[in-house]
Amino acid sequence: MIESPPDFRGVFRTDLLARAMYAEGAGIARCVPAGVAVPVDADDVPALMRWGKREGIALMPRGSGSGMAAGAVGPGVIVDLSRLRHLGPVDVDERVIRVGAGATRGEIDDAGRRVGLRFPVDPSSGAFCTIGGMVGANAAGARTLKFGATRPWVHGVRCVFDDGTDVWVRRGEPWPIGVPAVRRVSDALSQISAQLGSEIPAYALTHAGVRKESSGYAIADALRADGHLVDLLVGSEGTLAIFTEVELSLIPAAGATATILAIFDSLEAATACAVEARIDGATACELLDRTFLDVAATDGPTGIPSDAEAVLLMEVEGESAAEALHAMTQLAARATRHGASDVHTAVDADSEHRLWALRHAASPILSRLAPRLRSMQFIEDGCVPPDRFPDYVRGVRRALDHFDMPGVIFGHAGDAHAHVNPLVDVTRAGWRDRVHGILDRVCELTAVLGGTLSGEHGDGRLRAPLMDRVWGLEARGAFAHVKDAADPSGVLNPGCKIAREGDRAISTLRHDPDAPPLPPAARAALDDIERTRSWNRFRLDGLEG
């Protein structure tokens, strides 16, 4: 039994019911942690960190648990930061807001909009994902096409490093070299930089042509002339430091938006249009593949012809309604030139909502397929160079067909980034072998196409053991060097991002009917969270202890 950390003022639980409430997240993994720590405030985290390092106990920072890659599901002590939800005042002149790591993206955006600003990074989980999780994974979303992922919008991060040092790291300010971990990381980056062009070519640290990347450490960004330690910390998934507060840049709210739904008979035509959508100022360009349309149609008519190969949902914006209308007209014309068989447009909020409703139709339908079919997101985040996107989608289809497994493909076509939900029949003999077979084929496909396994969800424990499939020896060595420099004791989210010997991409699955059961009260609560998508519900509410 792990003893409660001294000087820690928050909740610390090791009873099975409390631990079971953190055994799952939104992804496929299940692992009952050794304990749960819930800090009272940001000042409570350093004591926890010092204790973890002294005792050799792994600490796994967690927000809402809505991540897909099992970065917050594992065998150590969960550090639940979801109670750090304070929202500072918006600095309207500087367009900056300081928030706790547990504040949700939706709360932050609402705070900005009350003063005419917004936070432009908008993942589909924005209503419930925490900003600490977004920063940890370098999250993105539909509007990355225009605004990019989380990294450039992070002005500063309050970090607790491996020895318990609590310090702000901000762009435009010198790196806090007085912190031992920062000094070691700086030295490691200098060594890596010295090797570039000799042992480690610069291109080895990135996937050329890929528009979104949440895999590995952003060493290349940190080493740019205008790079900063902040760039390296964003996307590090709790493996270099624990984030307790974040300062974010905001931008003015859009004056008006418009939406286009374009129907294509050819996947190639749809993706060719998607790649060019940013020319006309598209803020979002979402692909709904035939597999997605087929599932959506099981719930009633969608208005999409049954022989359609793909649909693009595209959004534009402007300072005025006239400006948005002009951009919409330009983009609609581009879709027609690329062979769209039909184009629907919307310029008012209600009409736009109706068009976007198709994009959000699949999740509730997929949830109703249980218990026989389970939607398992284990190949859900591939991103490839845009000209290879049709090859990727067709290759994923072939992998699913080869293993006789239905699946749903959709995603951010403008960035050549696909989400895939294989629908696994867990009552069918050999289903585990088919899961592993699909994973293997899609990893190979991604590597051949020069892509990444994670465009926006991070590596987590799901993809850390697969890094050798898409990263070369030089890059993996550089990543390990940075991790060892920041966390020589190995207590910061071990197994996430950097695999340990014996780690497997897929171990215990939460949908496996043969997995050891969780306590009934935990099972019921977790099922309700998944059904209602209330991932930001505090897991210990109502639990005795």
MARNU-790867 format. One line per field, with one value per residue (C-alpha): y, x, z; residue number from 1; residue in one letter. Coordinates in steps of 0.02 Angstrom, whole numbers. Last residue first. Layout:
<rs>
py Y|...
px X|...
pz Z|...
k NUM|...
r A|...
</rs>
This chain:
<rs>
py 378|372|412|545|644|552|551|736|749|817|666|702|615|560|377|379|458|339|189|255|273|100|16|110|55|-123|-141|-164|-328|-424|-420|-565|-457|-345|-171|-90|-167|-238|-235|-148|-49|-164|-118|-253|-135|41|150|337|439|374|226|331|475|577|457|411|462|553|659|811|747|569|631|742|601|479|596|618|430|407|537|457|280|328|369|291|108|132|237|92|55|239|226|163|219|400|453|615|648|777|706|546|394|506|499|461|358|197|232|260|101|-1|66|32|-148|-183|-104|-202|-365|-327|-295|-450|-557|-489|-531|-712|-785|-662|-597|-441|-383|-236|-79|6|194|290|473|543|688|752|930|991|820|838|677|534|346|224|39|-133|-281|-422|-426|-388|-264|-161|-161|-117|29|91|83|179|317|323|321|462|559|541|714|791|720|597|604|453|481|346|182|113|194|49|63|-94|-205|-336|-229|-104|-37|106|193|196|288|418|448|447|599|735|770|759|893|1011|1046|1075|1189|1295|1317|1371|1491|1581|1573|1397|1316|1150|1087|938|827|902|886|984|1138|1124|1121|1275|1366|1327|1396|1560|1580|1543|1672|1803|1758|1772|1946|2000|1935|2040|2011|1848|1661|1503|1326|1166|1001|883|728|566|420|460|308|314|496|611|679|593|479|381|311|180|321|385|217|218|400|362|218|326|451|610|731|894|1059|1197|1379|1391|1547|1519|1450|1347|1236|1179|1015|985|1001|870|763|767|733|585|513|516|536|697|792|967|1040|1223|1329|1515|1619|1798|1928|1802|1828|1925|1822|1743|1695|1573|1572|1402|1341|1177|1087|935|919|820|668|753|730|820|905|1080|1070|1078|1234|1317|1291|1417|1427|1588|1527|1353|1226|1217|1181|1042|964|952|788|630|622|764|816|907|967|821|875|808|705|790|753|656|807|895|757|672|603|744|881|899|829|997|1031|868|916|1089|1012|899|1047|1144|992|977|1162|1151|1002|1090|1250|1396|1389|1471|1500|1684|1773|1808|1650|1602|1463|1490|1399|1268|1163|996|900|830|995|1081|1194|1352|1365|1519|1599|1443|1486|1425|1249|1219|1168|1282|1425|1405|1217|1188|1227|1048|997|1025|957|980|827|906|1076|1002|896|1047|1144|1020|924|941|1057|1055|869|905|1000|1191|1291|1469|1535|1681|1870|1994|2022|1889|1785|1761|1691|1575|1512|1472|1382|1279|1230|1163|1232|1096|1168|1330|1484|1641|1739|1841|1963|2092|2235|2125|2046|1919|1895|1732|1571|1446|1262|1174|1038|938|911|728|660|474|370|234|89|176|278|463|445|308|370|428|574|613|579|747|808|687|695|524|513|360|318|312|358|516|564|539|631|781|784|776|917|1019|992|1076|1253|1227|1200|1068|928|767|613|441|276|120|140|14|-8|-8|52|86|275|388|356|205|147|315|267|101|189|265|99|2|108|202|381|546|705|867|944|854|895|709|595|468|294|171|0
px -663|-841|-870|-1000|-887|-723|-718|-747|-853|-747|-784|-970|-993|-1167|-1140|-955|-985|-1129|-1020|-887|-1014|-1088|-918|-857|-1008|-993|-809|-704|-705|-548|-542|-630|-767|-631|-705|-581|-437|-291|-130|-119|36|148|281|412|558|494|415|453|296|205|291|341|224|354|442|593|725|823|671|716|881|819|668|775|898|755|683|854|880|708|748|913|843|709|529|375|374|503|377|257|290|247|86|-41|51|25|82|-17|-195|-162|-82|-21|37|140|157|287|168|264|265|78|43|155|68|-99|-52|9|-143|-259|-173|-175|-362|-390|-294|-401|-562|-512|-682|-825|-912|-802|-866|-750|-806|-646|-656|-537|-490|-398|-277|-237|-235|-379|-457|-481|-568|-683|-669|-791|-755|-819|-703|-673|-487|-447|-590|-522|-348|-417|-515|-359|-265|-403|-395|-204|-191|-319|-212|-46|-49|-86|69|7|-87|-145|-246|-376|-285|-326|-496|-610|-796|-870|-993|-1088|-1117|-1136|-1203|-1292|-1127|-1090|-1253|-1217|-1043|-1093|-1207|-1081|-1023|-1203|-1255|-1132|-1257|-1400|-1293|-1247|-1431|-1470|-1322|-1354|-1246|-1274|-1220|-1256|-1150|-1193|-1095|-929|-809|-657|-723|-882|-781|-684|-847|-909|-746|-762|-945|-906|-766|-884|-1019|-894|-843|-1025|-1068|-928|-757|-749|-765|-756|-813|-801|-892|-828|-927|-859|-893|-1074|-1170|-1303|-1343|-1328|-1491|-1453|-1604|-1620|-1510|-1427|-1380|-1247|-1158|-1154|-1098|-950|-891|-915|-792|-843|-699|-690|-621|-608|-551|-562|-475|-499|-323|-355|-472|-336|-297|-483|-523|-393|-460|-637|-582|-476|-618|-730|-919|-912|-1039|-999|-1068|-1021|-1030|-1028|-957|-974|-883|-758|-701|-540|-386|-323|-151|-143|-57|-60|-63|-23|84|181|354|450|338|170|116|265|156|194|353|467|385|385|574|584|605|635|799|724|791|630|528|646|642|453|454|381|211|85|109|-3|37|145|253|415|393|506|662|750|741|877|1004|1065|1243|1314|1197|1123|1242|1280|1094|1071|1209|1136|965|1037|1123|959|870|998|984|795|800|919|816|938|923|752|745|752|586|500|397|363|416|342|423|390|542|482|640|563|494|332|288|186|167|179|116|33|-56|87|78|-111|-128|-139|-260|-317|-320|-314|-499|-561|-458|-285|-211|-28|-46|8|-60|-231|-224|-182|-318|-447|-562|-750|-833|-681|-692|-716|-552|-560|-399|-459|-469|-588|-604|-748|-744|-872|-800|-637|-719|-825|-669|-586|-739|-754|-570|-595|-503|-403|-231|-280|-298|-204|-280|-193|-255|-122|-249|-394|-300|-434|-460|-399|-498|-481|-506|-368|-492|-456|-275|-297|-123|-143|-17|68|-1|-74|-212|-173|-72|-191|-191|-372|-378|-541|-470|-537|-369|-230|-49|31|156|269|333|521|502|607|547|365|381|464|328|187|263|279|94|7|51|-57|-211|-297|-205|-301|-192|-251|-164|-87|-180|-307|-267|-391|-352|-463|-475|-600|-521|-511|-438|-469|-632|-551|-426|-565|-656|-497|-441|-277|-338|-248|-352|-256|-144|19|150|190|133|1|75|69|0
pz 61|3|-180|-220|-335|-355|-545|-570|-727|-870|-979|-982|-1150|-1091|-1138|-1092|-923|-890|-931|-813|-671|-697|-705|-551|-449|-514|-465|-623|-715|-765|-956|-1044|-1122|-1197|-1214|-1093|-1186|-1087|-1191|-1358|-1404|-1304|-1176|-1145|-1129|-1097|-1228|-1242|-1281|-1126|-1047|-897|-855|-761|-641|-748|-623|-759|-803|-907|-974|-997|-1096|-1207|-1245|-1278|-1409|-1490|-1498|-1573|-1704|-1750|-1755|-1879|-1838|-1921|-1869|-1732|-1637|-1619|-1434|-1395|-1496|-1369|-1214|-1263|-1435|-1453|-1509|-1647|-1803|-1725|-1825|-1937|-2125|-2258|-2365|-2335|-2147|-2140|-2238|-2124|-1970|-2054|-2089|-1912|-1830|-1943|-1898|-1712|-1716|-1823|-1699|-1557|-1652|-1673|-1628|-1643|-1487|-1481|-1650|-1679|-1768|-1826|-1793|-1906|-1894|-2043|-2069|-2242|-2170|-2277|-2254|-2067|-2023|-2069|-2086|-2004|-1991|-2034|-2006|-2127|-2096|-2277|-2286|-2141|-2217|-2388|-2316|-2228|-2392|-2481|-2351|-2357|-2546|-2556|-2430|-2521|-2603|-2433|-2345|-2214|-2047|-1949|-1790|-1760|-1787|-1612|-1589|-1549|-1587|-1511|-1601|-1501|-1346|-1421|-1587|-1497|-1463|-1649|-1685|-1550|-1624|-1809|-1820|-1776|-1953|-2017|-1892|-1978|-2116|-1996|-1887|-2037|-2078|-1901|-1890|-2054|-2211|-2275|-2437|-2524|-2669|-2781|-2900|-2844|-2990|-2939|-3029|-2925|-2765|-2822|-2858|-2683|-2614|-2706|-2659|-2476|-2476|-2545|-2419|-2276|-2334|-2353|-2180|-2108|-2030|-2124|-2103|-2205|-2165|-2265|-2250|-2385|-2431|-2501|-2618|-2653|-2718|-2582|-2622|-2469|-2397|-2232|-2225|-2062|-1923|-2033|-2153|-2033|-2041|-2231|-2235|-2123|-2232|-2386|-2312|-2222|-2247|-2149|-2213|-2084|-2083|-2271|-2336|-2522|-2542|-2384|-2482|-2603|-2513|-2487|-2672|-2716|-2573|-2642|-2821|-2765|-2662|-2816|-2829|-2729|-2624|-2562|-2400|-2381|-2223|-2189|-2046|-1984|-1879|-1814|-1635|-1614|-1569|-1408|-1343|-1200|-1031|-948|-769|-680|-809|-750|-825|-957|-981|-953|-1134|-1214|-1346|-1286|-1182|-1333|-1405|-1234|-1228|-1369|-1557|-1655|-1731|-1740|-1615|-1512|-1668|-1725|-1552|-1552|-1455|-1531|-1610|-1611|-1793|-1915|-2092|-2148|-2296|-2222|-2064|-1938|-1835|-1973|-2089|-1989|-2022|-1862|-1867|-1971|-2030|-1857|-1725|-1647|-1631|-1536|-1415|-1391|-1363|-1228|-1144|-1142|-1072|-932|-890|-890|-772|-654|-644|-650|-840|-830|-1020|-1057|-1087|-1252|-1239|-1061|-941|-768|-623|-489|-445|-378|-424|-585|-649|-600|-744|-768|-956|-1067|-1226|-1294|-1457|-1568|-1491|-1494|-1677|-1829|-1859|-2039|-2071|-1884|-1884|-1871|-1722|-1648|-1488|-1447|-1335|-1170|-1218|-1252|-1095|-988|-1078|-1018|-1134|-1100|-1225|-1338|-1376|-1562|-1557|-1577|-1575|-1604|-1425|-1443|-1422|-1414|-1225|-1177|-1318|-1224|-1070|-1178|-1266|-1100|-1033|-1193|-1189|-1015|-863|-776|-817|-732|-839|-889|-1033|-1168|-1299|-1250|-1247|-1192|-1046|-1005|-819|-745|-760|-619|-657|-560|-507|-667|-617|-569|-537|-570|-474|-576|-679|-831|-910|-940|-1101|-1158|-1340|-1356|-1235|-1145|-972|-914|-850|-808|-751|-727|-583|-570|-396|-368|-184|-190|-365|-322|-157|-238|-370|-243|-143|-303|-348|-201|-256|-411|-306|-200|-289|-326|-306|-361|-327|-402|-566|-635|-819|-963|-1138|-1290|-1283|-1194|-1025|-914|-748|-664|-578|-537|-424|-319|-304|-266|-119|-144|-123|-98|-89|-77|53|9|142|161|19|72|94|-49|0
k 545|544|543|542|541|540|539|538|537|536|535|534|533|532|531|530|529|528|527|526|525|524|523|522|521|520|519|518|517|516|515|514|513|512|511|510|509|508|507|506|505|504|503|502|501|500|499|498|497|496|495|494|493|492|491|490|489|488|487|486|485|484|483|482|481|480|479|478|477|476|475|474|473|472|471|470|469|468|467|466|465|464|463|462|461|460|459|458|457|456|455|454|453|452|451|450|449|448|447|446|445|444|443|442|441|440|439|438|437|436|435|434|433|432|431|430|429|428|427|426|425|424|423|422|421|420|419|418|417|416|415|414|413|412|411|410|409|408|407|406|405|404|403|402|401|400|399|398|397|396|395|394|393|392|391|390|389|388|387|386|385|384|383|382|381|380|379|378|377|376|375|374|373|372|371|370|369|368|367|366|365|364|363|362|361|360|359|358|357|356|355|354|353|352|351|350|349|348|347|346|345|344|343|342|341|340|339|338|337|336|335|334|333|332|331|330|329|328|327|326|325|324|323|322|321|320|319|318|317|316|315|314|313|312|311|310|309|308|307|306|305|304|303|302|301|300|299|298|297|296|295|294|293|292|291|290|289|288|287|286|285|284|283|282|281|280|279|278|277|276|275|274|273|272|271|270|269|268|267|266|265|264|263|262|261|260|259|258|257|256|255|254|253|252|251|250|249|248|247|246|245|244|243|242|241|240|239|238|237|236|235|234|233|232|231|230|229|228|227|226|225|224|223|222|221|220|219|218|217|216|215|214|213|212|211|210|209|208|207|206|205|204|203|202|201|200|199|198|197|196|195|194|193|192|191|190|189|188|187|186|185|184|183|182|181|180|179|178|177|176|175|174|173|172|171|170|169|168|167|166|165|164|163|162|161|160|159|158|157|156|155|154|153|152|151|150|149|148|147|146|145|144|143|142|141|140|139|138|137|136|135|134|133|132|131|130|129|128|127|126|125|124|123|122|121|120|119|118|117|116|115|114|113|112|111|110|109|108|107|106|105|104|103|102|101|100|99|98|97|96|95|94|93|92|91|90|89|88|87|86|85|84|83|82|81|80|79|78|77|76|75|74|73|72|71|70|69|68|67|66|65|64|63|62|61|60|59|58|57|56|55|54|53|52|51|50|49|48|47|46|45|44|43|42|41|40|39|38|37|36|35|34|33|32|31|30|29|28|27|26|25|24|23|22|21|20|19|18|17|16|15|14|13|12|11|10|9|8|7|6|5|4|3|2|1
r G|E|L|G|D|L|R|F|R|N|W|S|R|T|R|E|I|D|D|L|A|A|R|A|A|P|P|L|P|P|A|D|P|D|H|R|L|T|S|I|A|R|D|G|E|R|A|I|K|C|G|P|N|L|V|G|S|P|D|A|A|D|K|V|H|A|F|A|G|R|A|E|L|G|W|V|R|D|M|L|P|A|R|L|R|G|D|G|H|E|G|S|L|T|G|G|L|V|A|T|L|E|C|V|R|D|L|I|G|H|V|R|D|R|W|G|A|R|T|V|D|V|L|P|N|V|H|A|H|A|D|G|A|H|G|F|I|V|G|P|M|D|F|H|D|L|A|R|R|V|G|R|V|Y|D|P|F|R|D|P|P|V|C|G|D|E|I|F|Q|M|S|R|L|R|P|A|L|R|S|L|I|P|S|A|A|H|R|L|A|W|L|R|H|E|S|D|A|D|V|A|T|H|V|D|S|A|G|H|R|T|A|R|A|A|L|Q|T|M|A|H|L|A|E|A|A|S|E|G|E|V|E|M|L|L|V|A|E|A|D|S|P|I|G|T|P|G|D|T|A|A|V|D|L|F|T|R|D|L|L|E|C|A|T|A|G|D|I|R|A|E|V|A|C|A|T|A|A|E|L|S|D|F|I|A|L|I|T|A|T|A|G|A|A|P|I|L|S|L|E|V|E|T|F|I|A|L|T|G|E|S|G|V|L|L|D|V|L|H|G|D|A|R|L|A|D|A|I|A|Y|G|S|S|E|K|R|V|G|A|H|T|L|A|Y|A|P|I|E|S|G|L|Q|A|S|I|Q|S|L|A|D|S|V|R|R|V|A|P|V|G|I|P|W|P|E|G|R|R|V|W|V|D|T|G|D|D|F|V|C|R|V|G|H|V|W|P|R|T|A|G|F|K|L|T|R|A|G|A|A|N|A|G|V|M|G|G|I|T|C|F|A|G|S|S|P|D|V|P|F|R|L|G|V|R|R|G|A|D|D|I|E|G|R|T|A|G|A|G|V|R|I|V|R|E|D|V|D|V|P|G|L|H|R|L|R|S|L|D|V|I|V|G|P|G|V|A|G|A|A|M|G|S|G|S|G|R|P|M|L|A|I|G|E|R|K|G|W|R|M|L|A|P|V|D|D|A|D|V|P|V|A|V|G|A|P|V|C|R|A|I|G|A|G|E|A|Y|M|A|R|A|L|L|D|T|R|F|V|G|R|F|D|P|P|S|E|I|M
</rs>
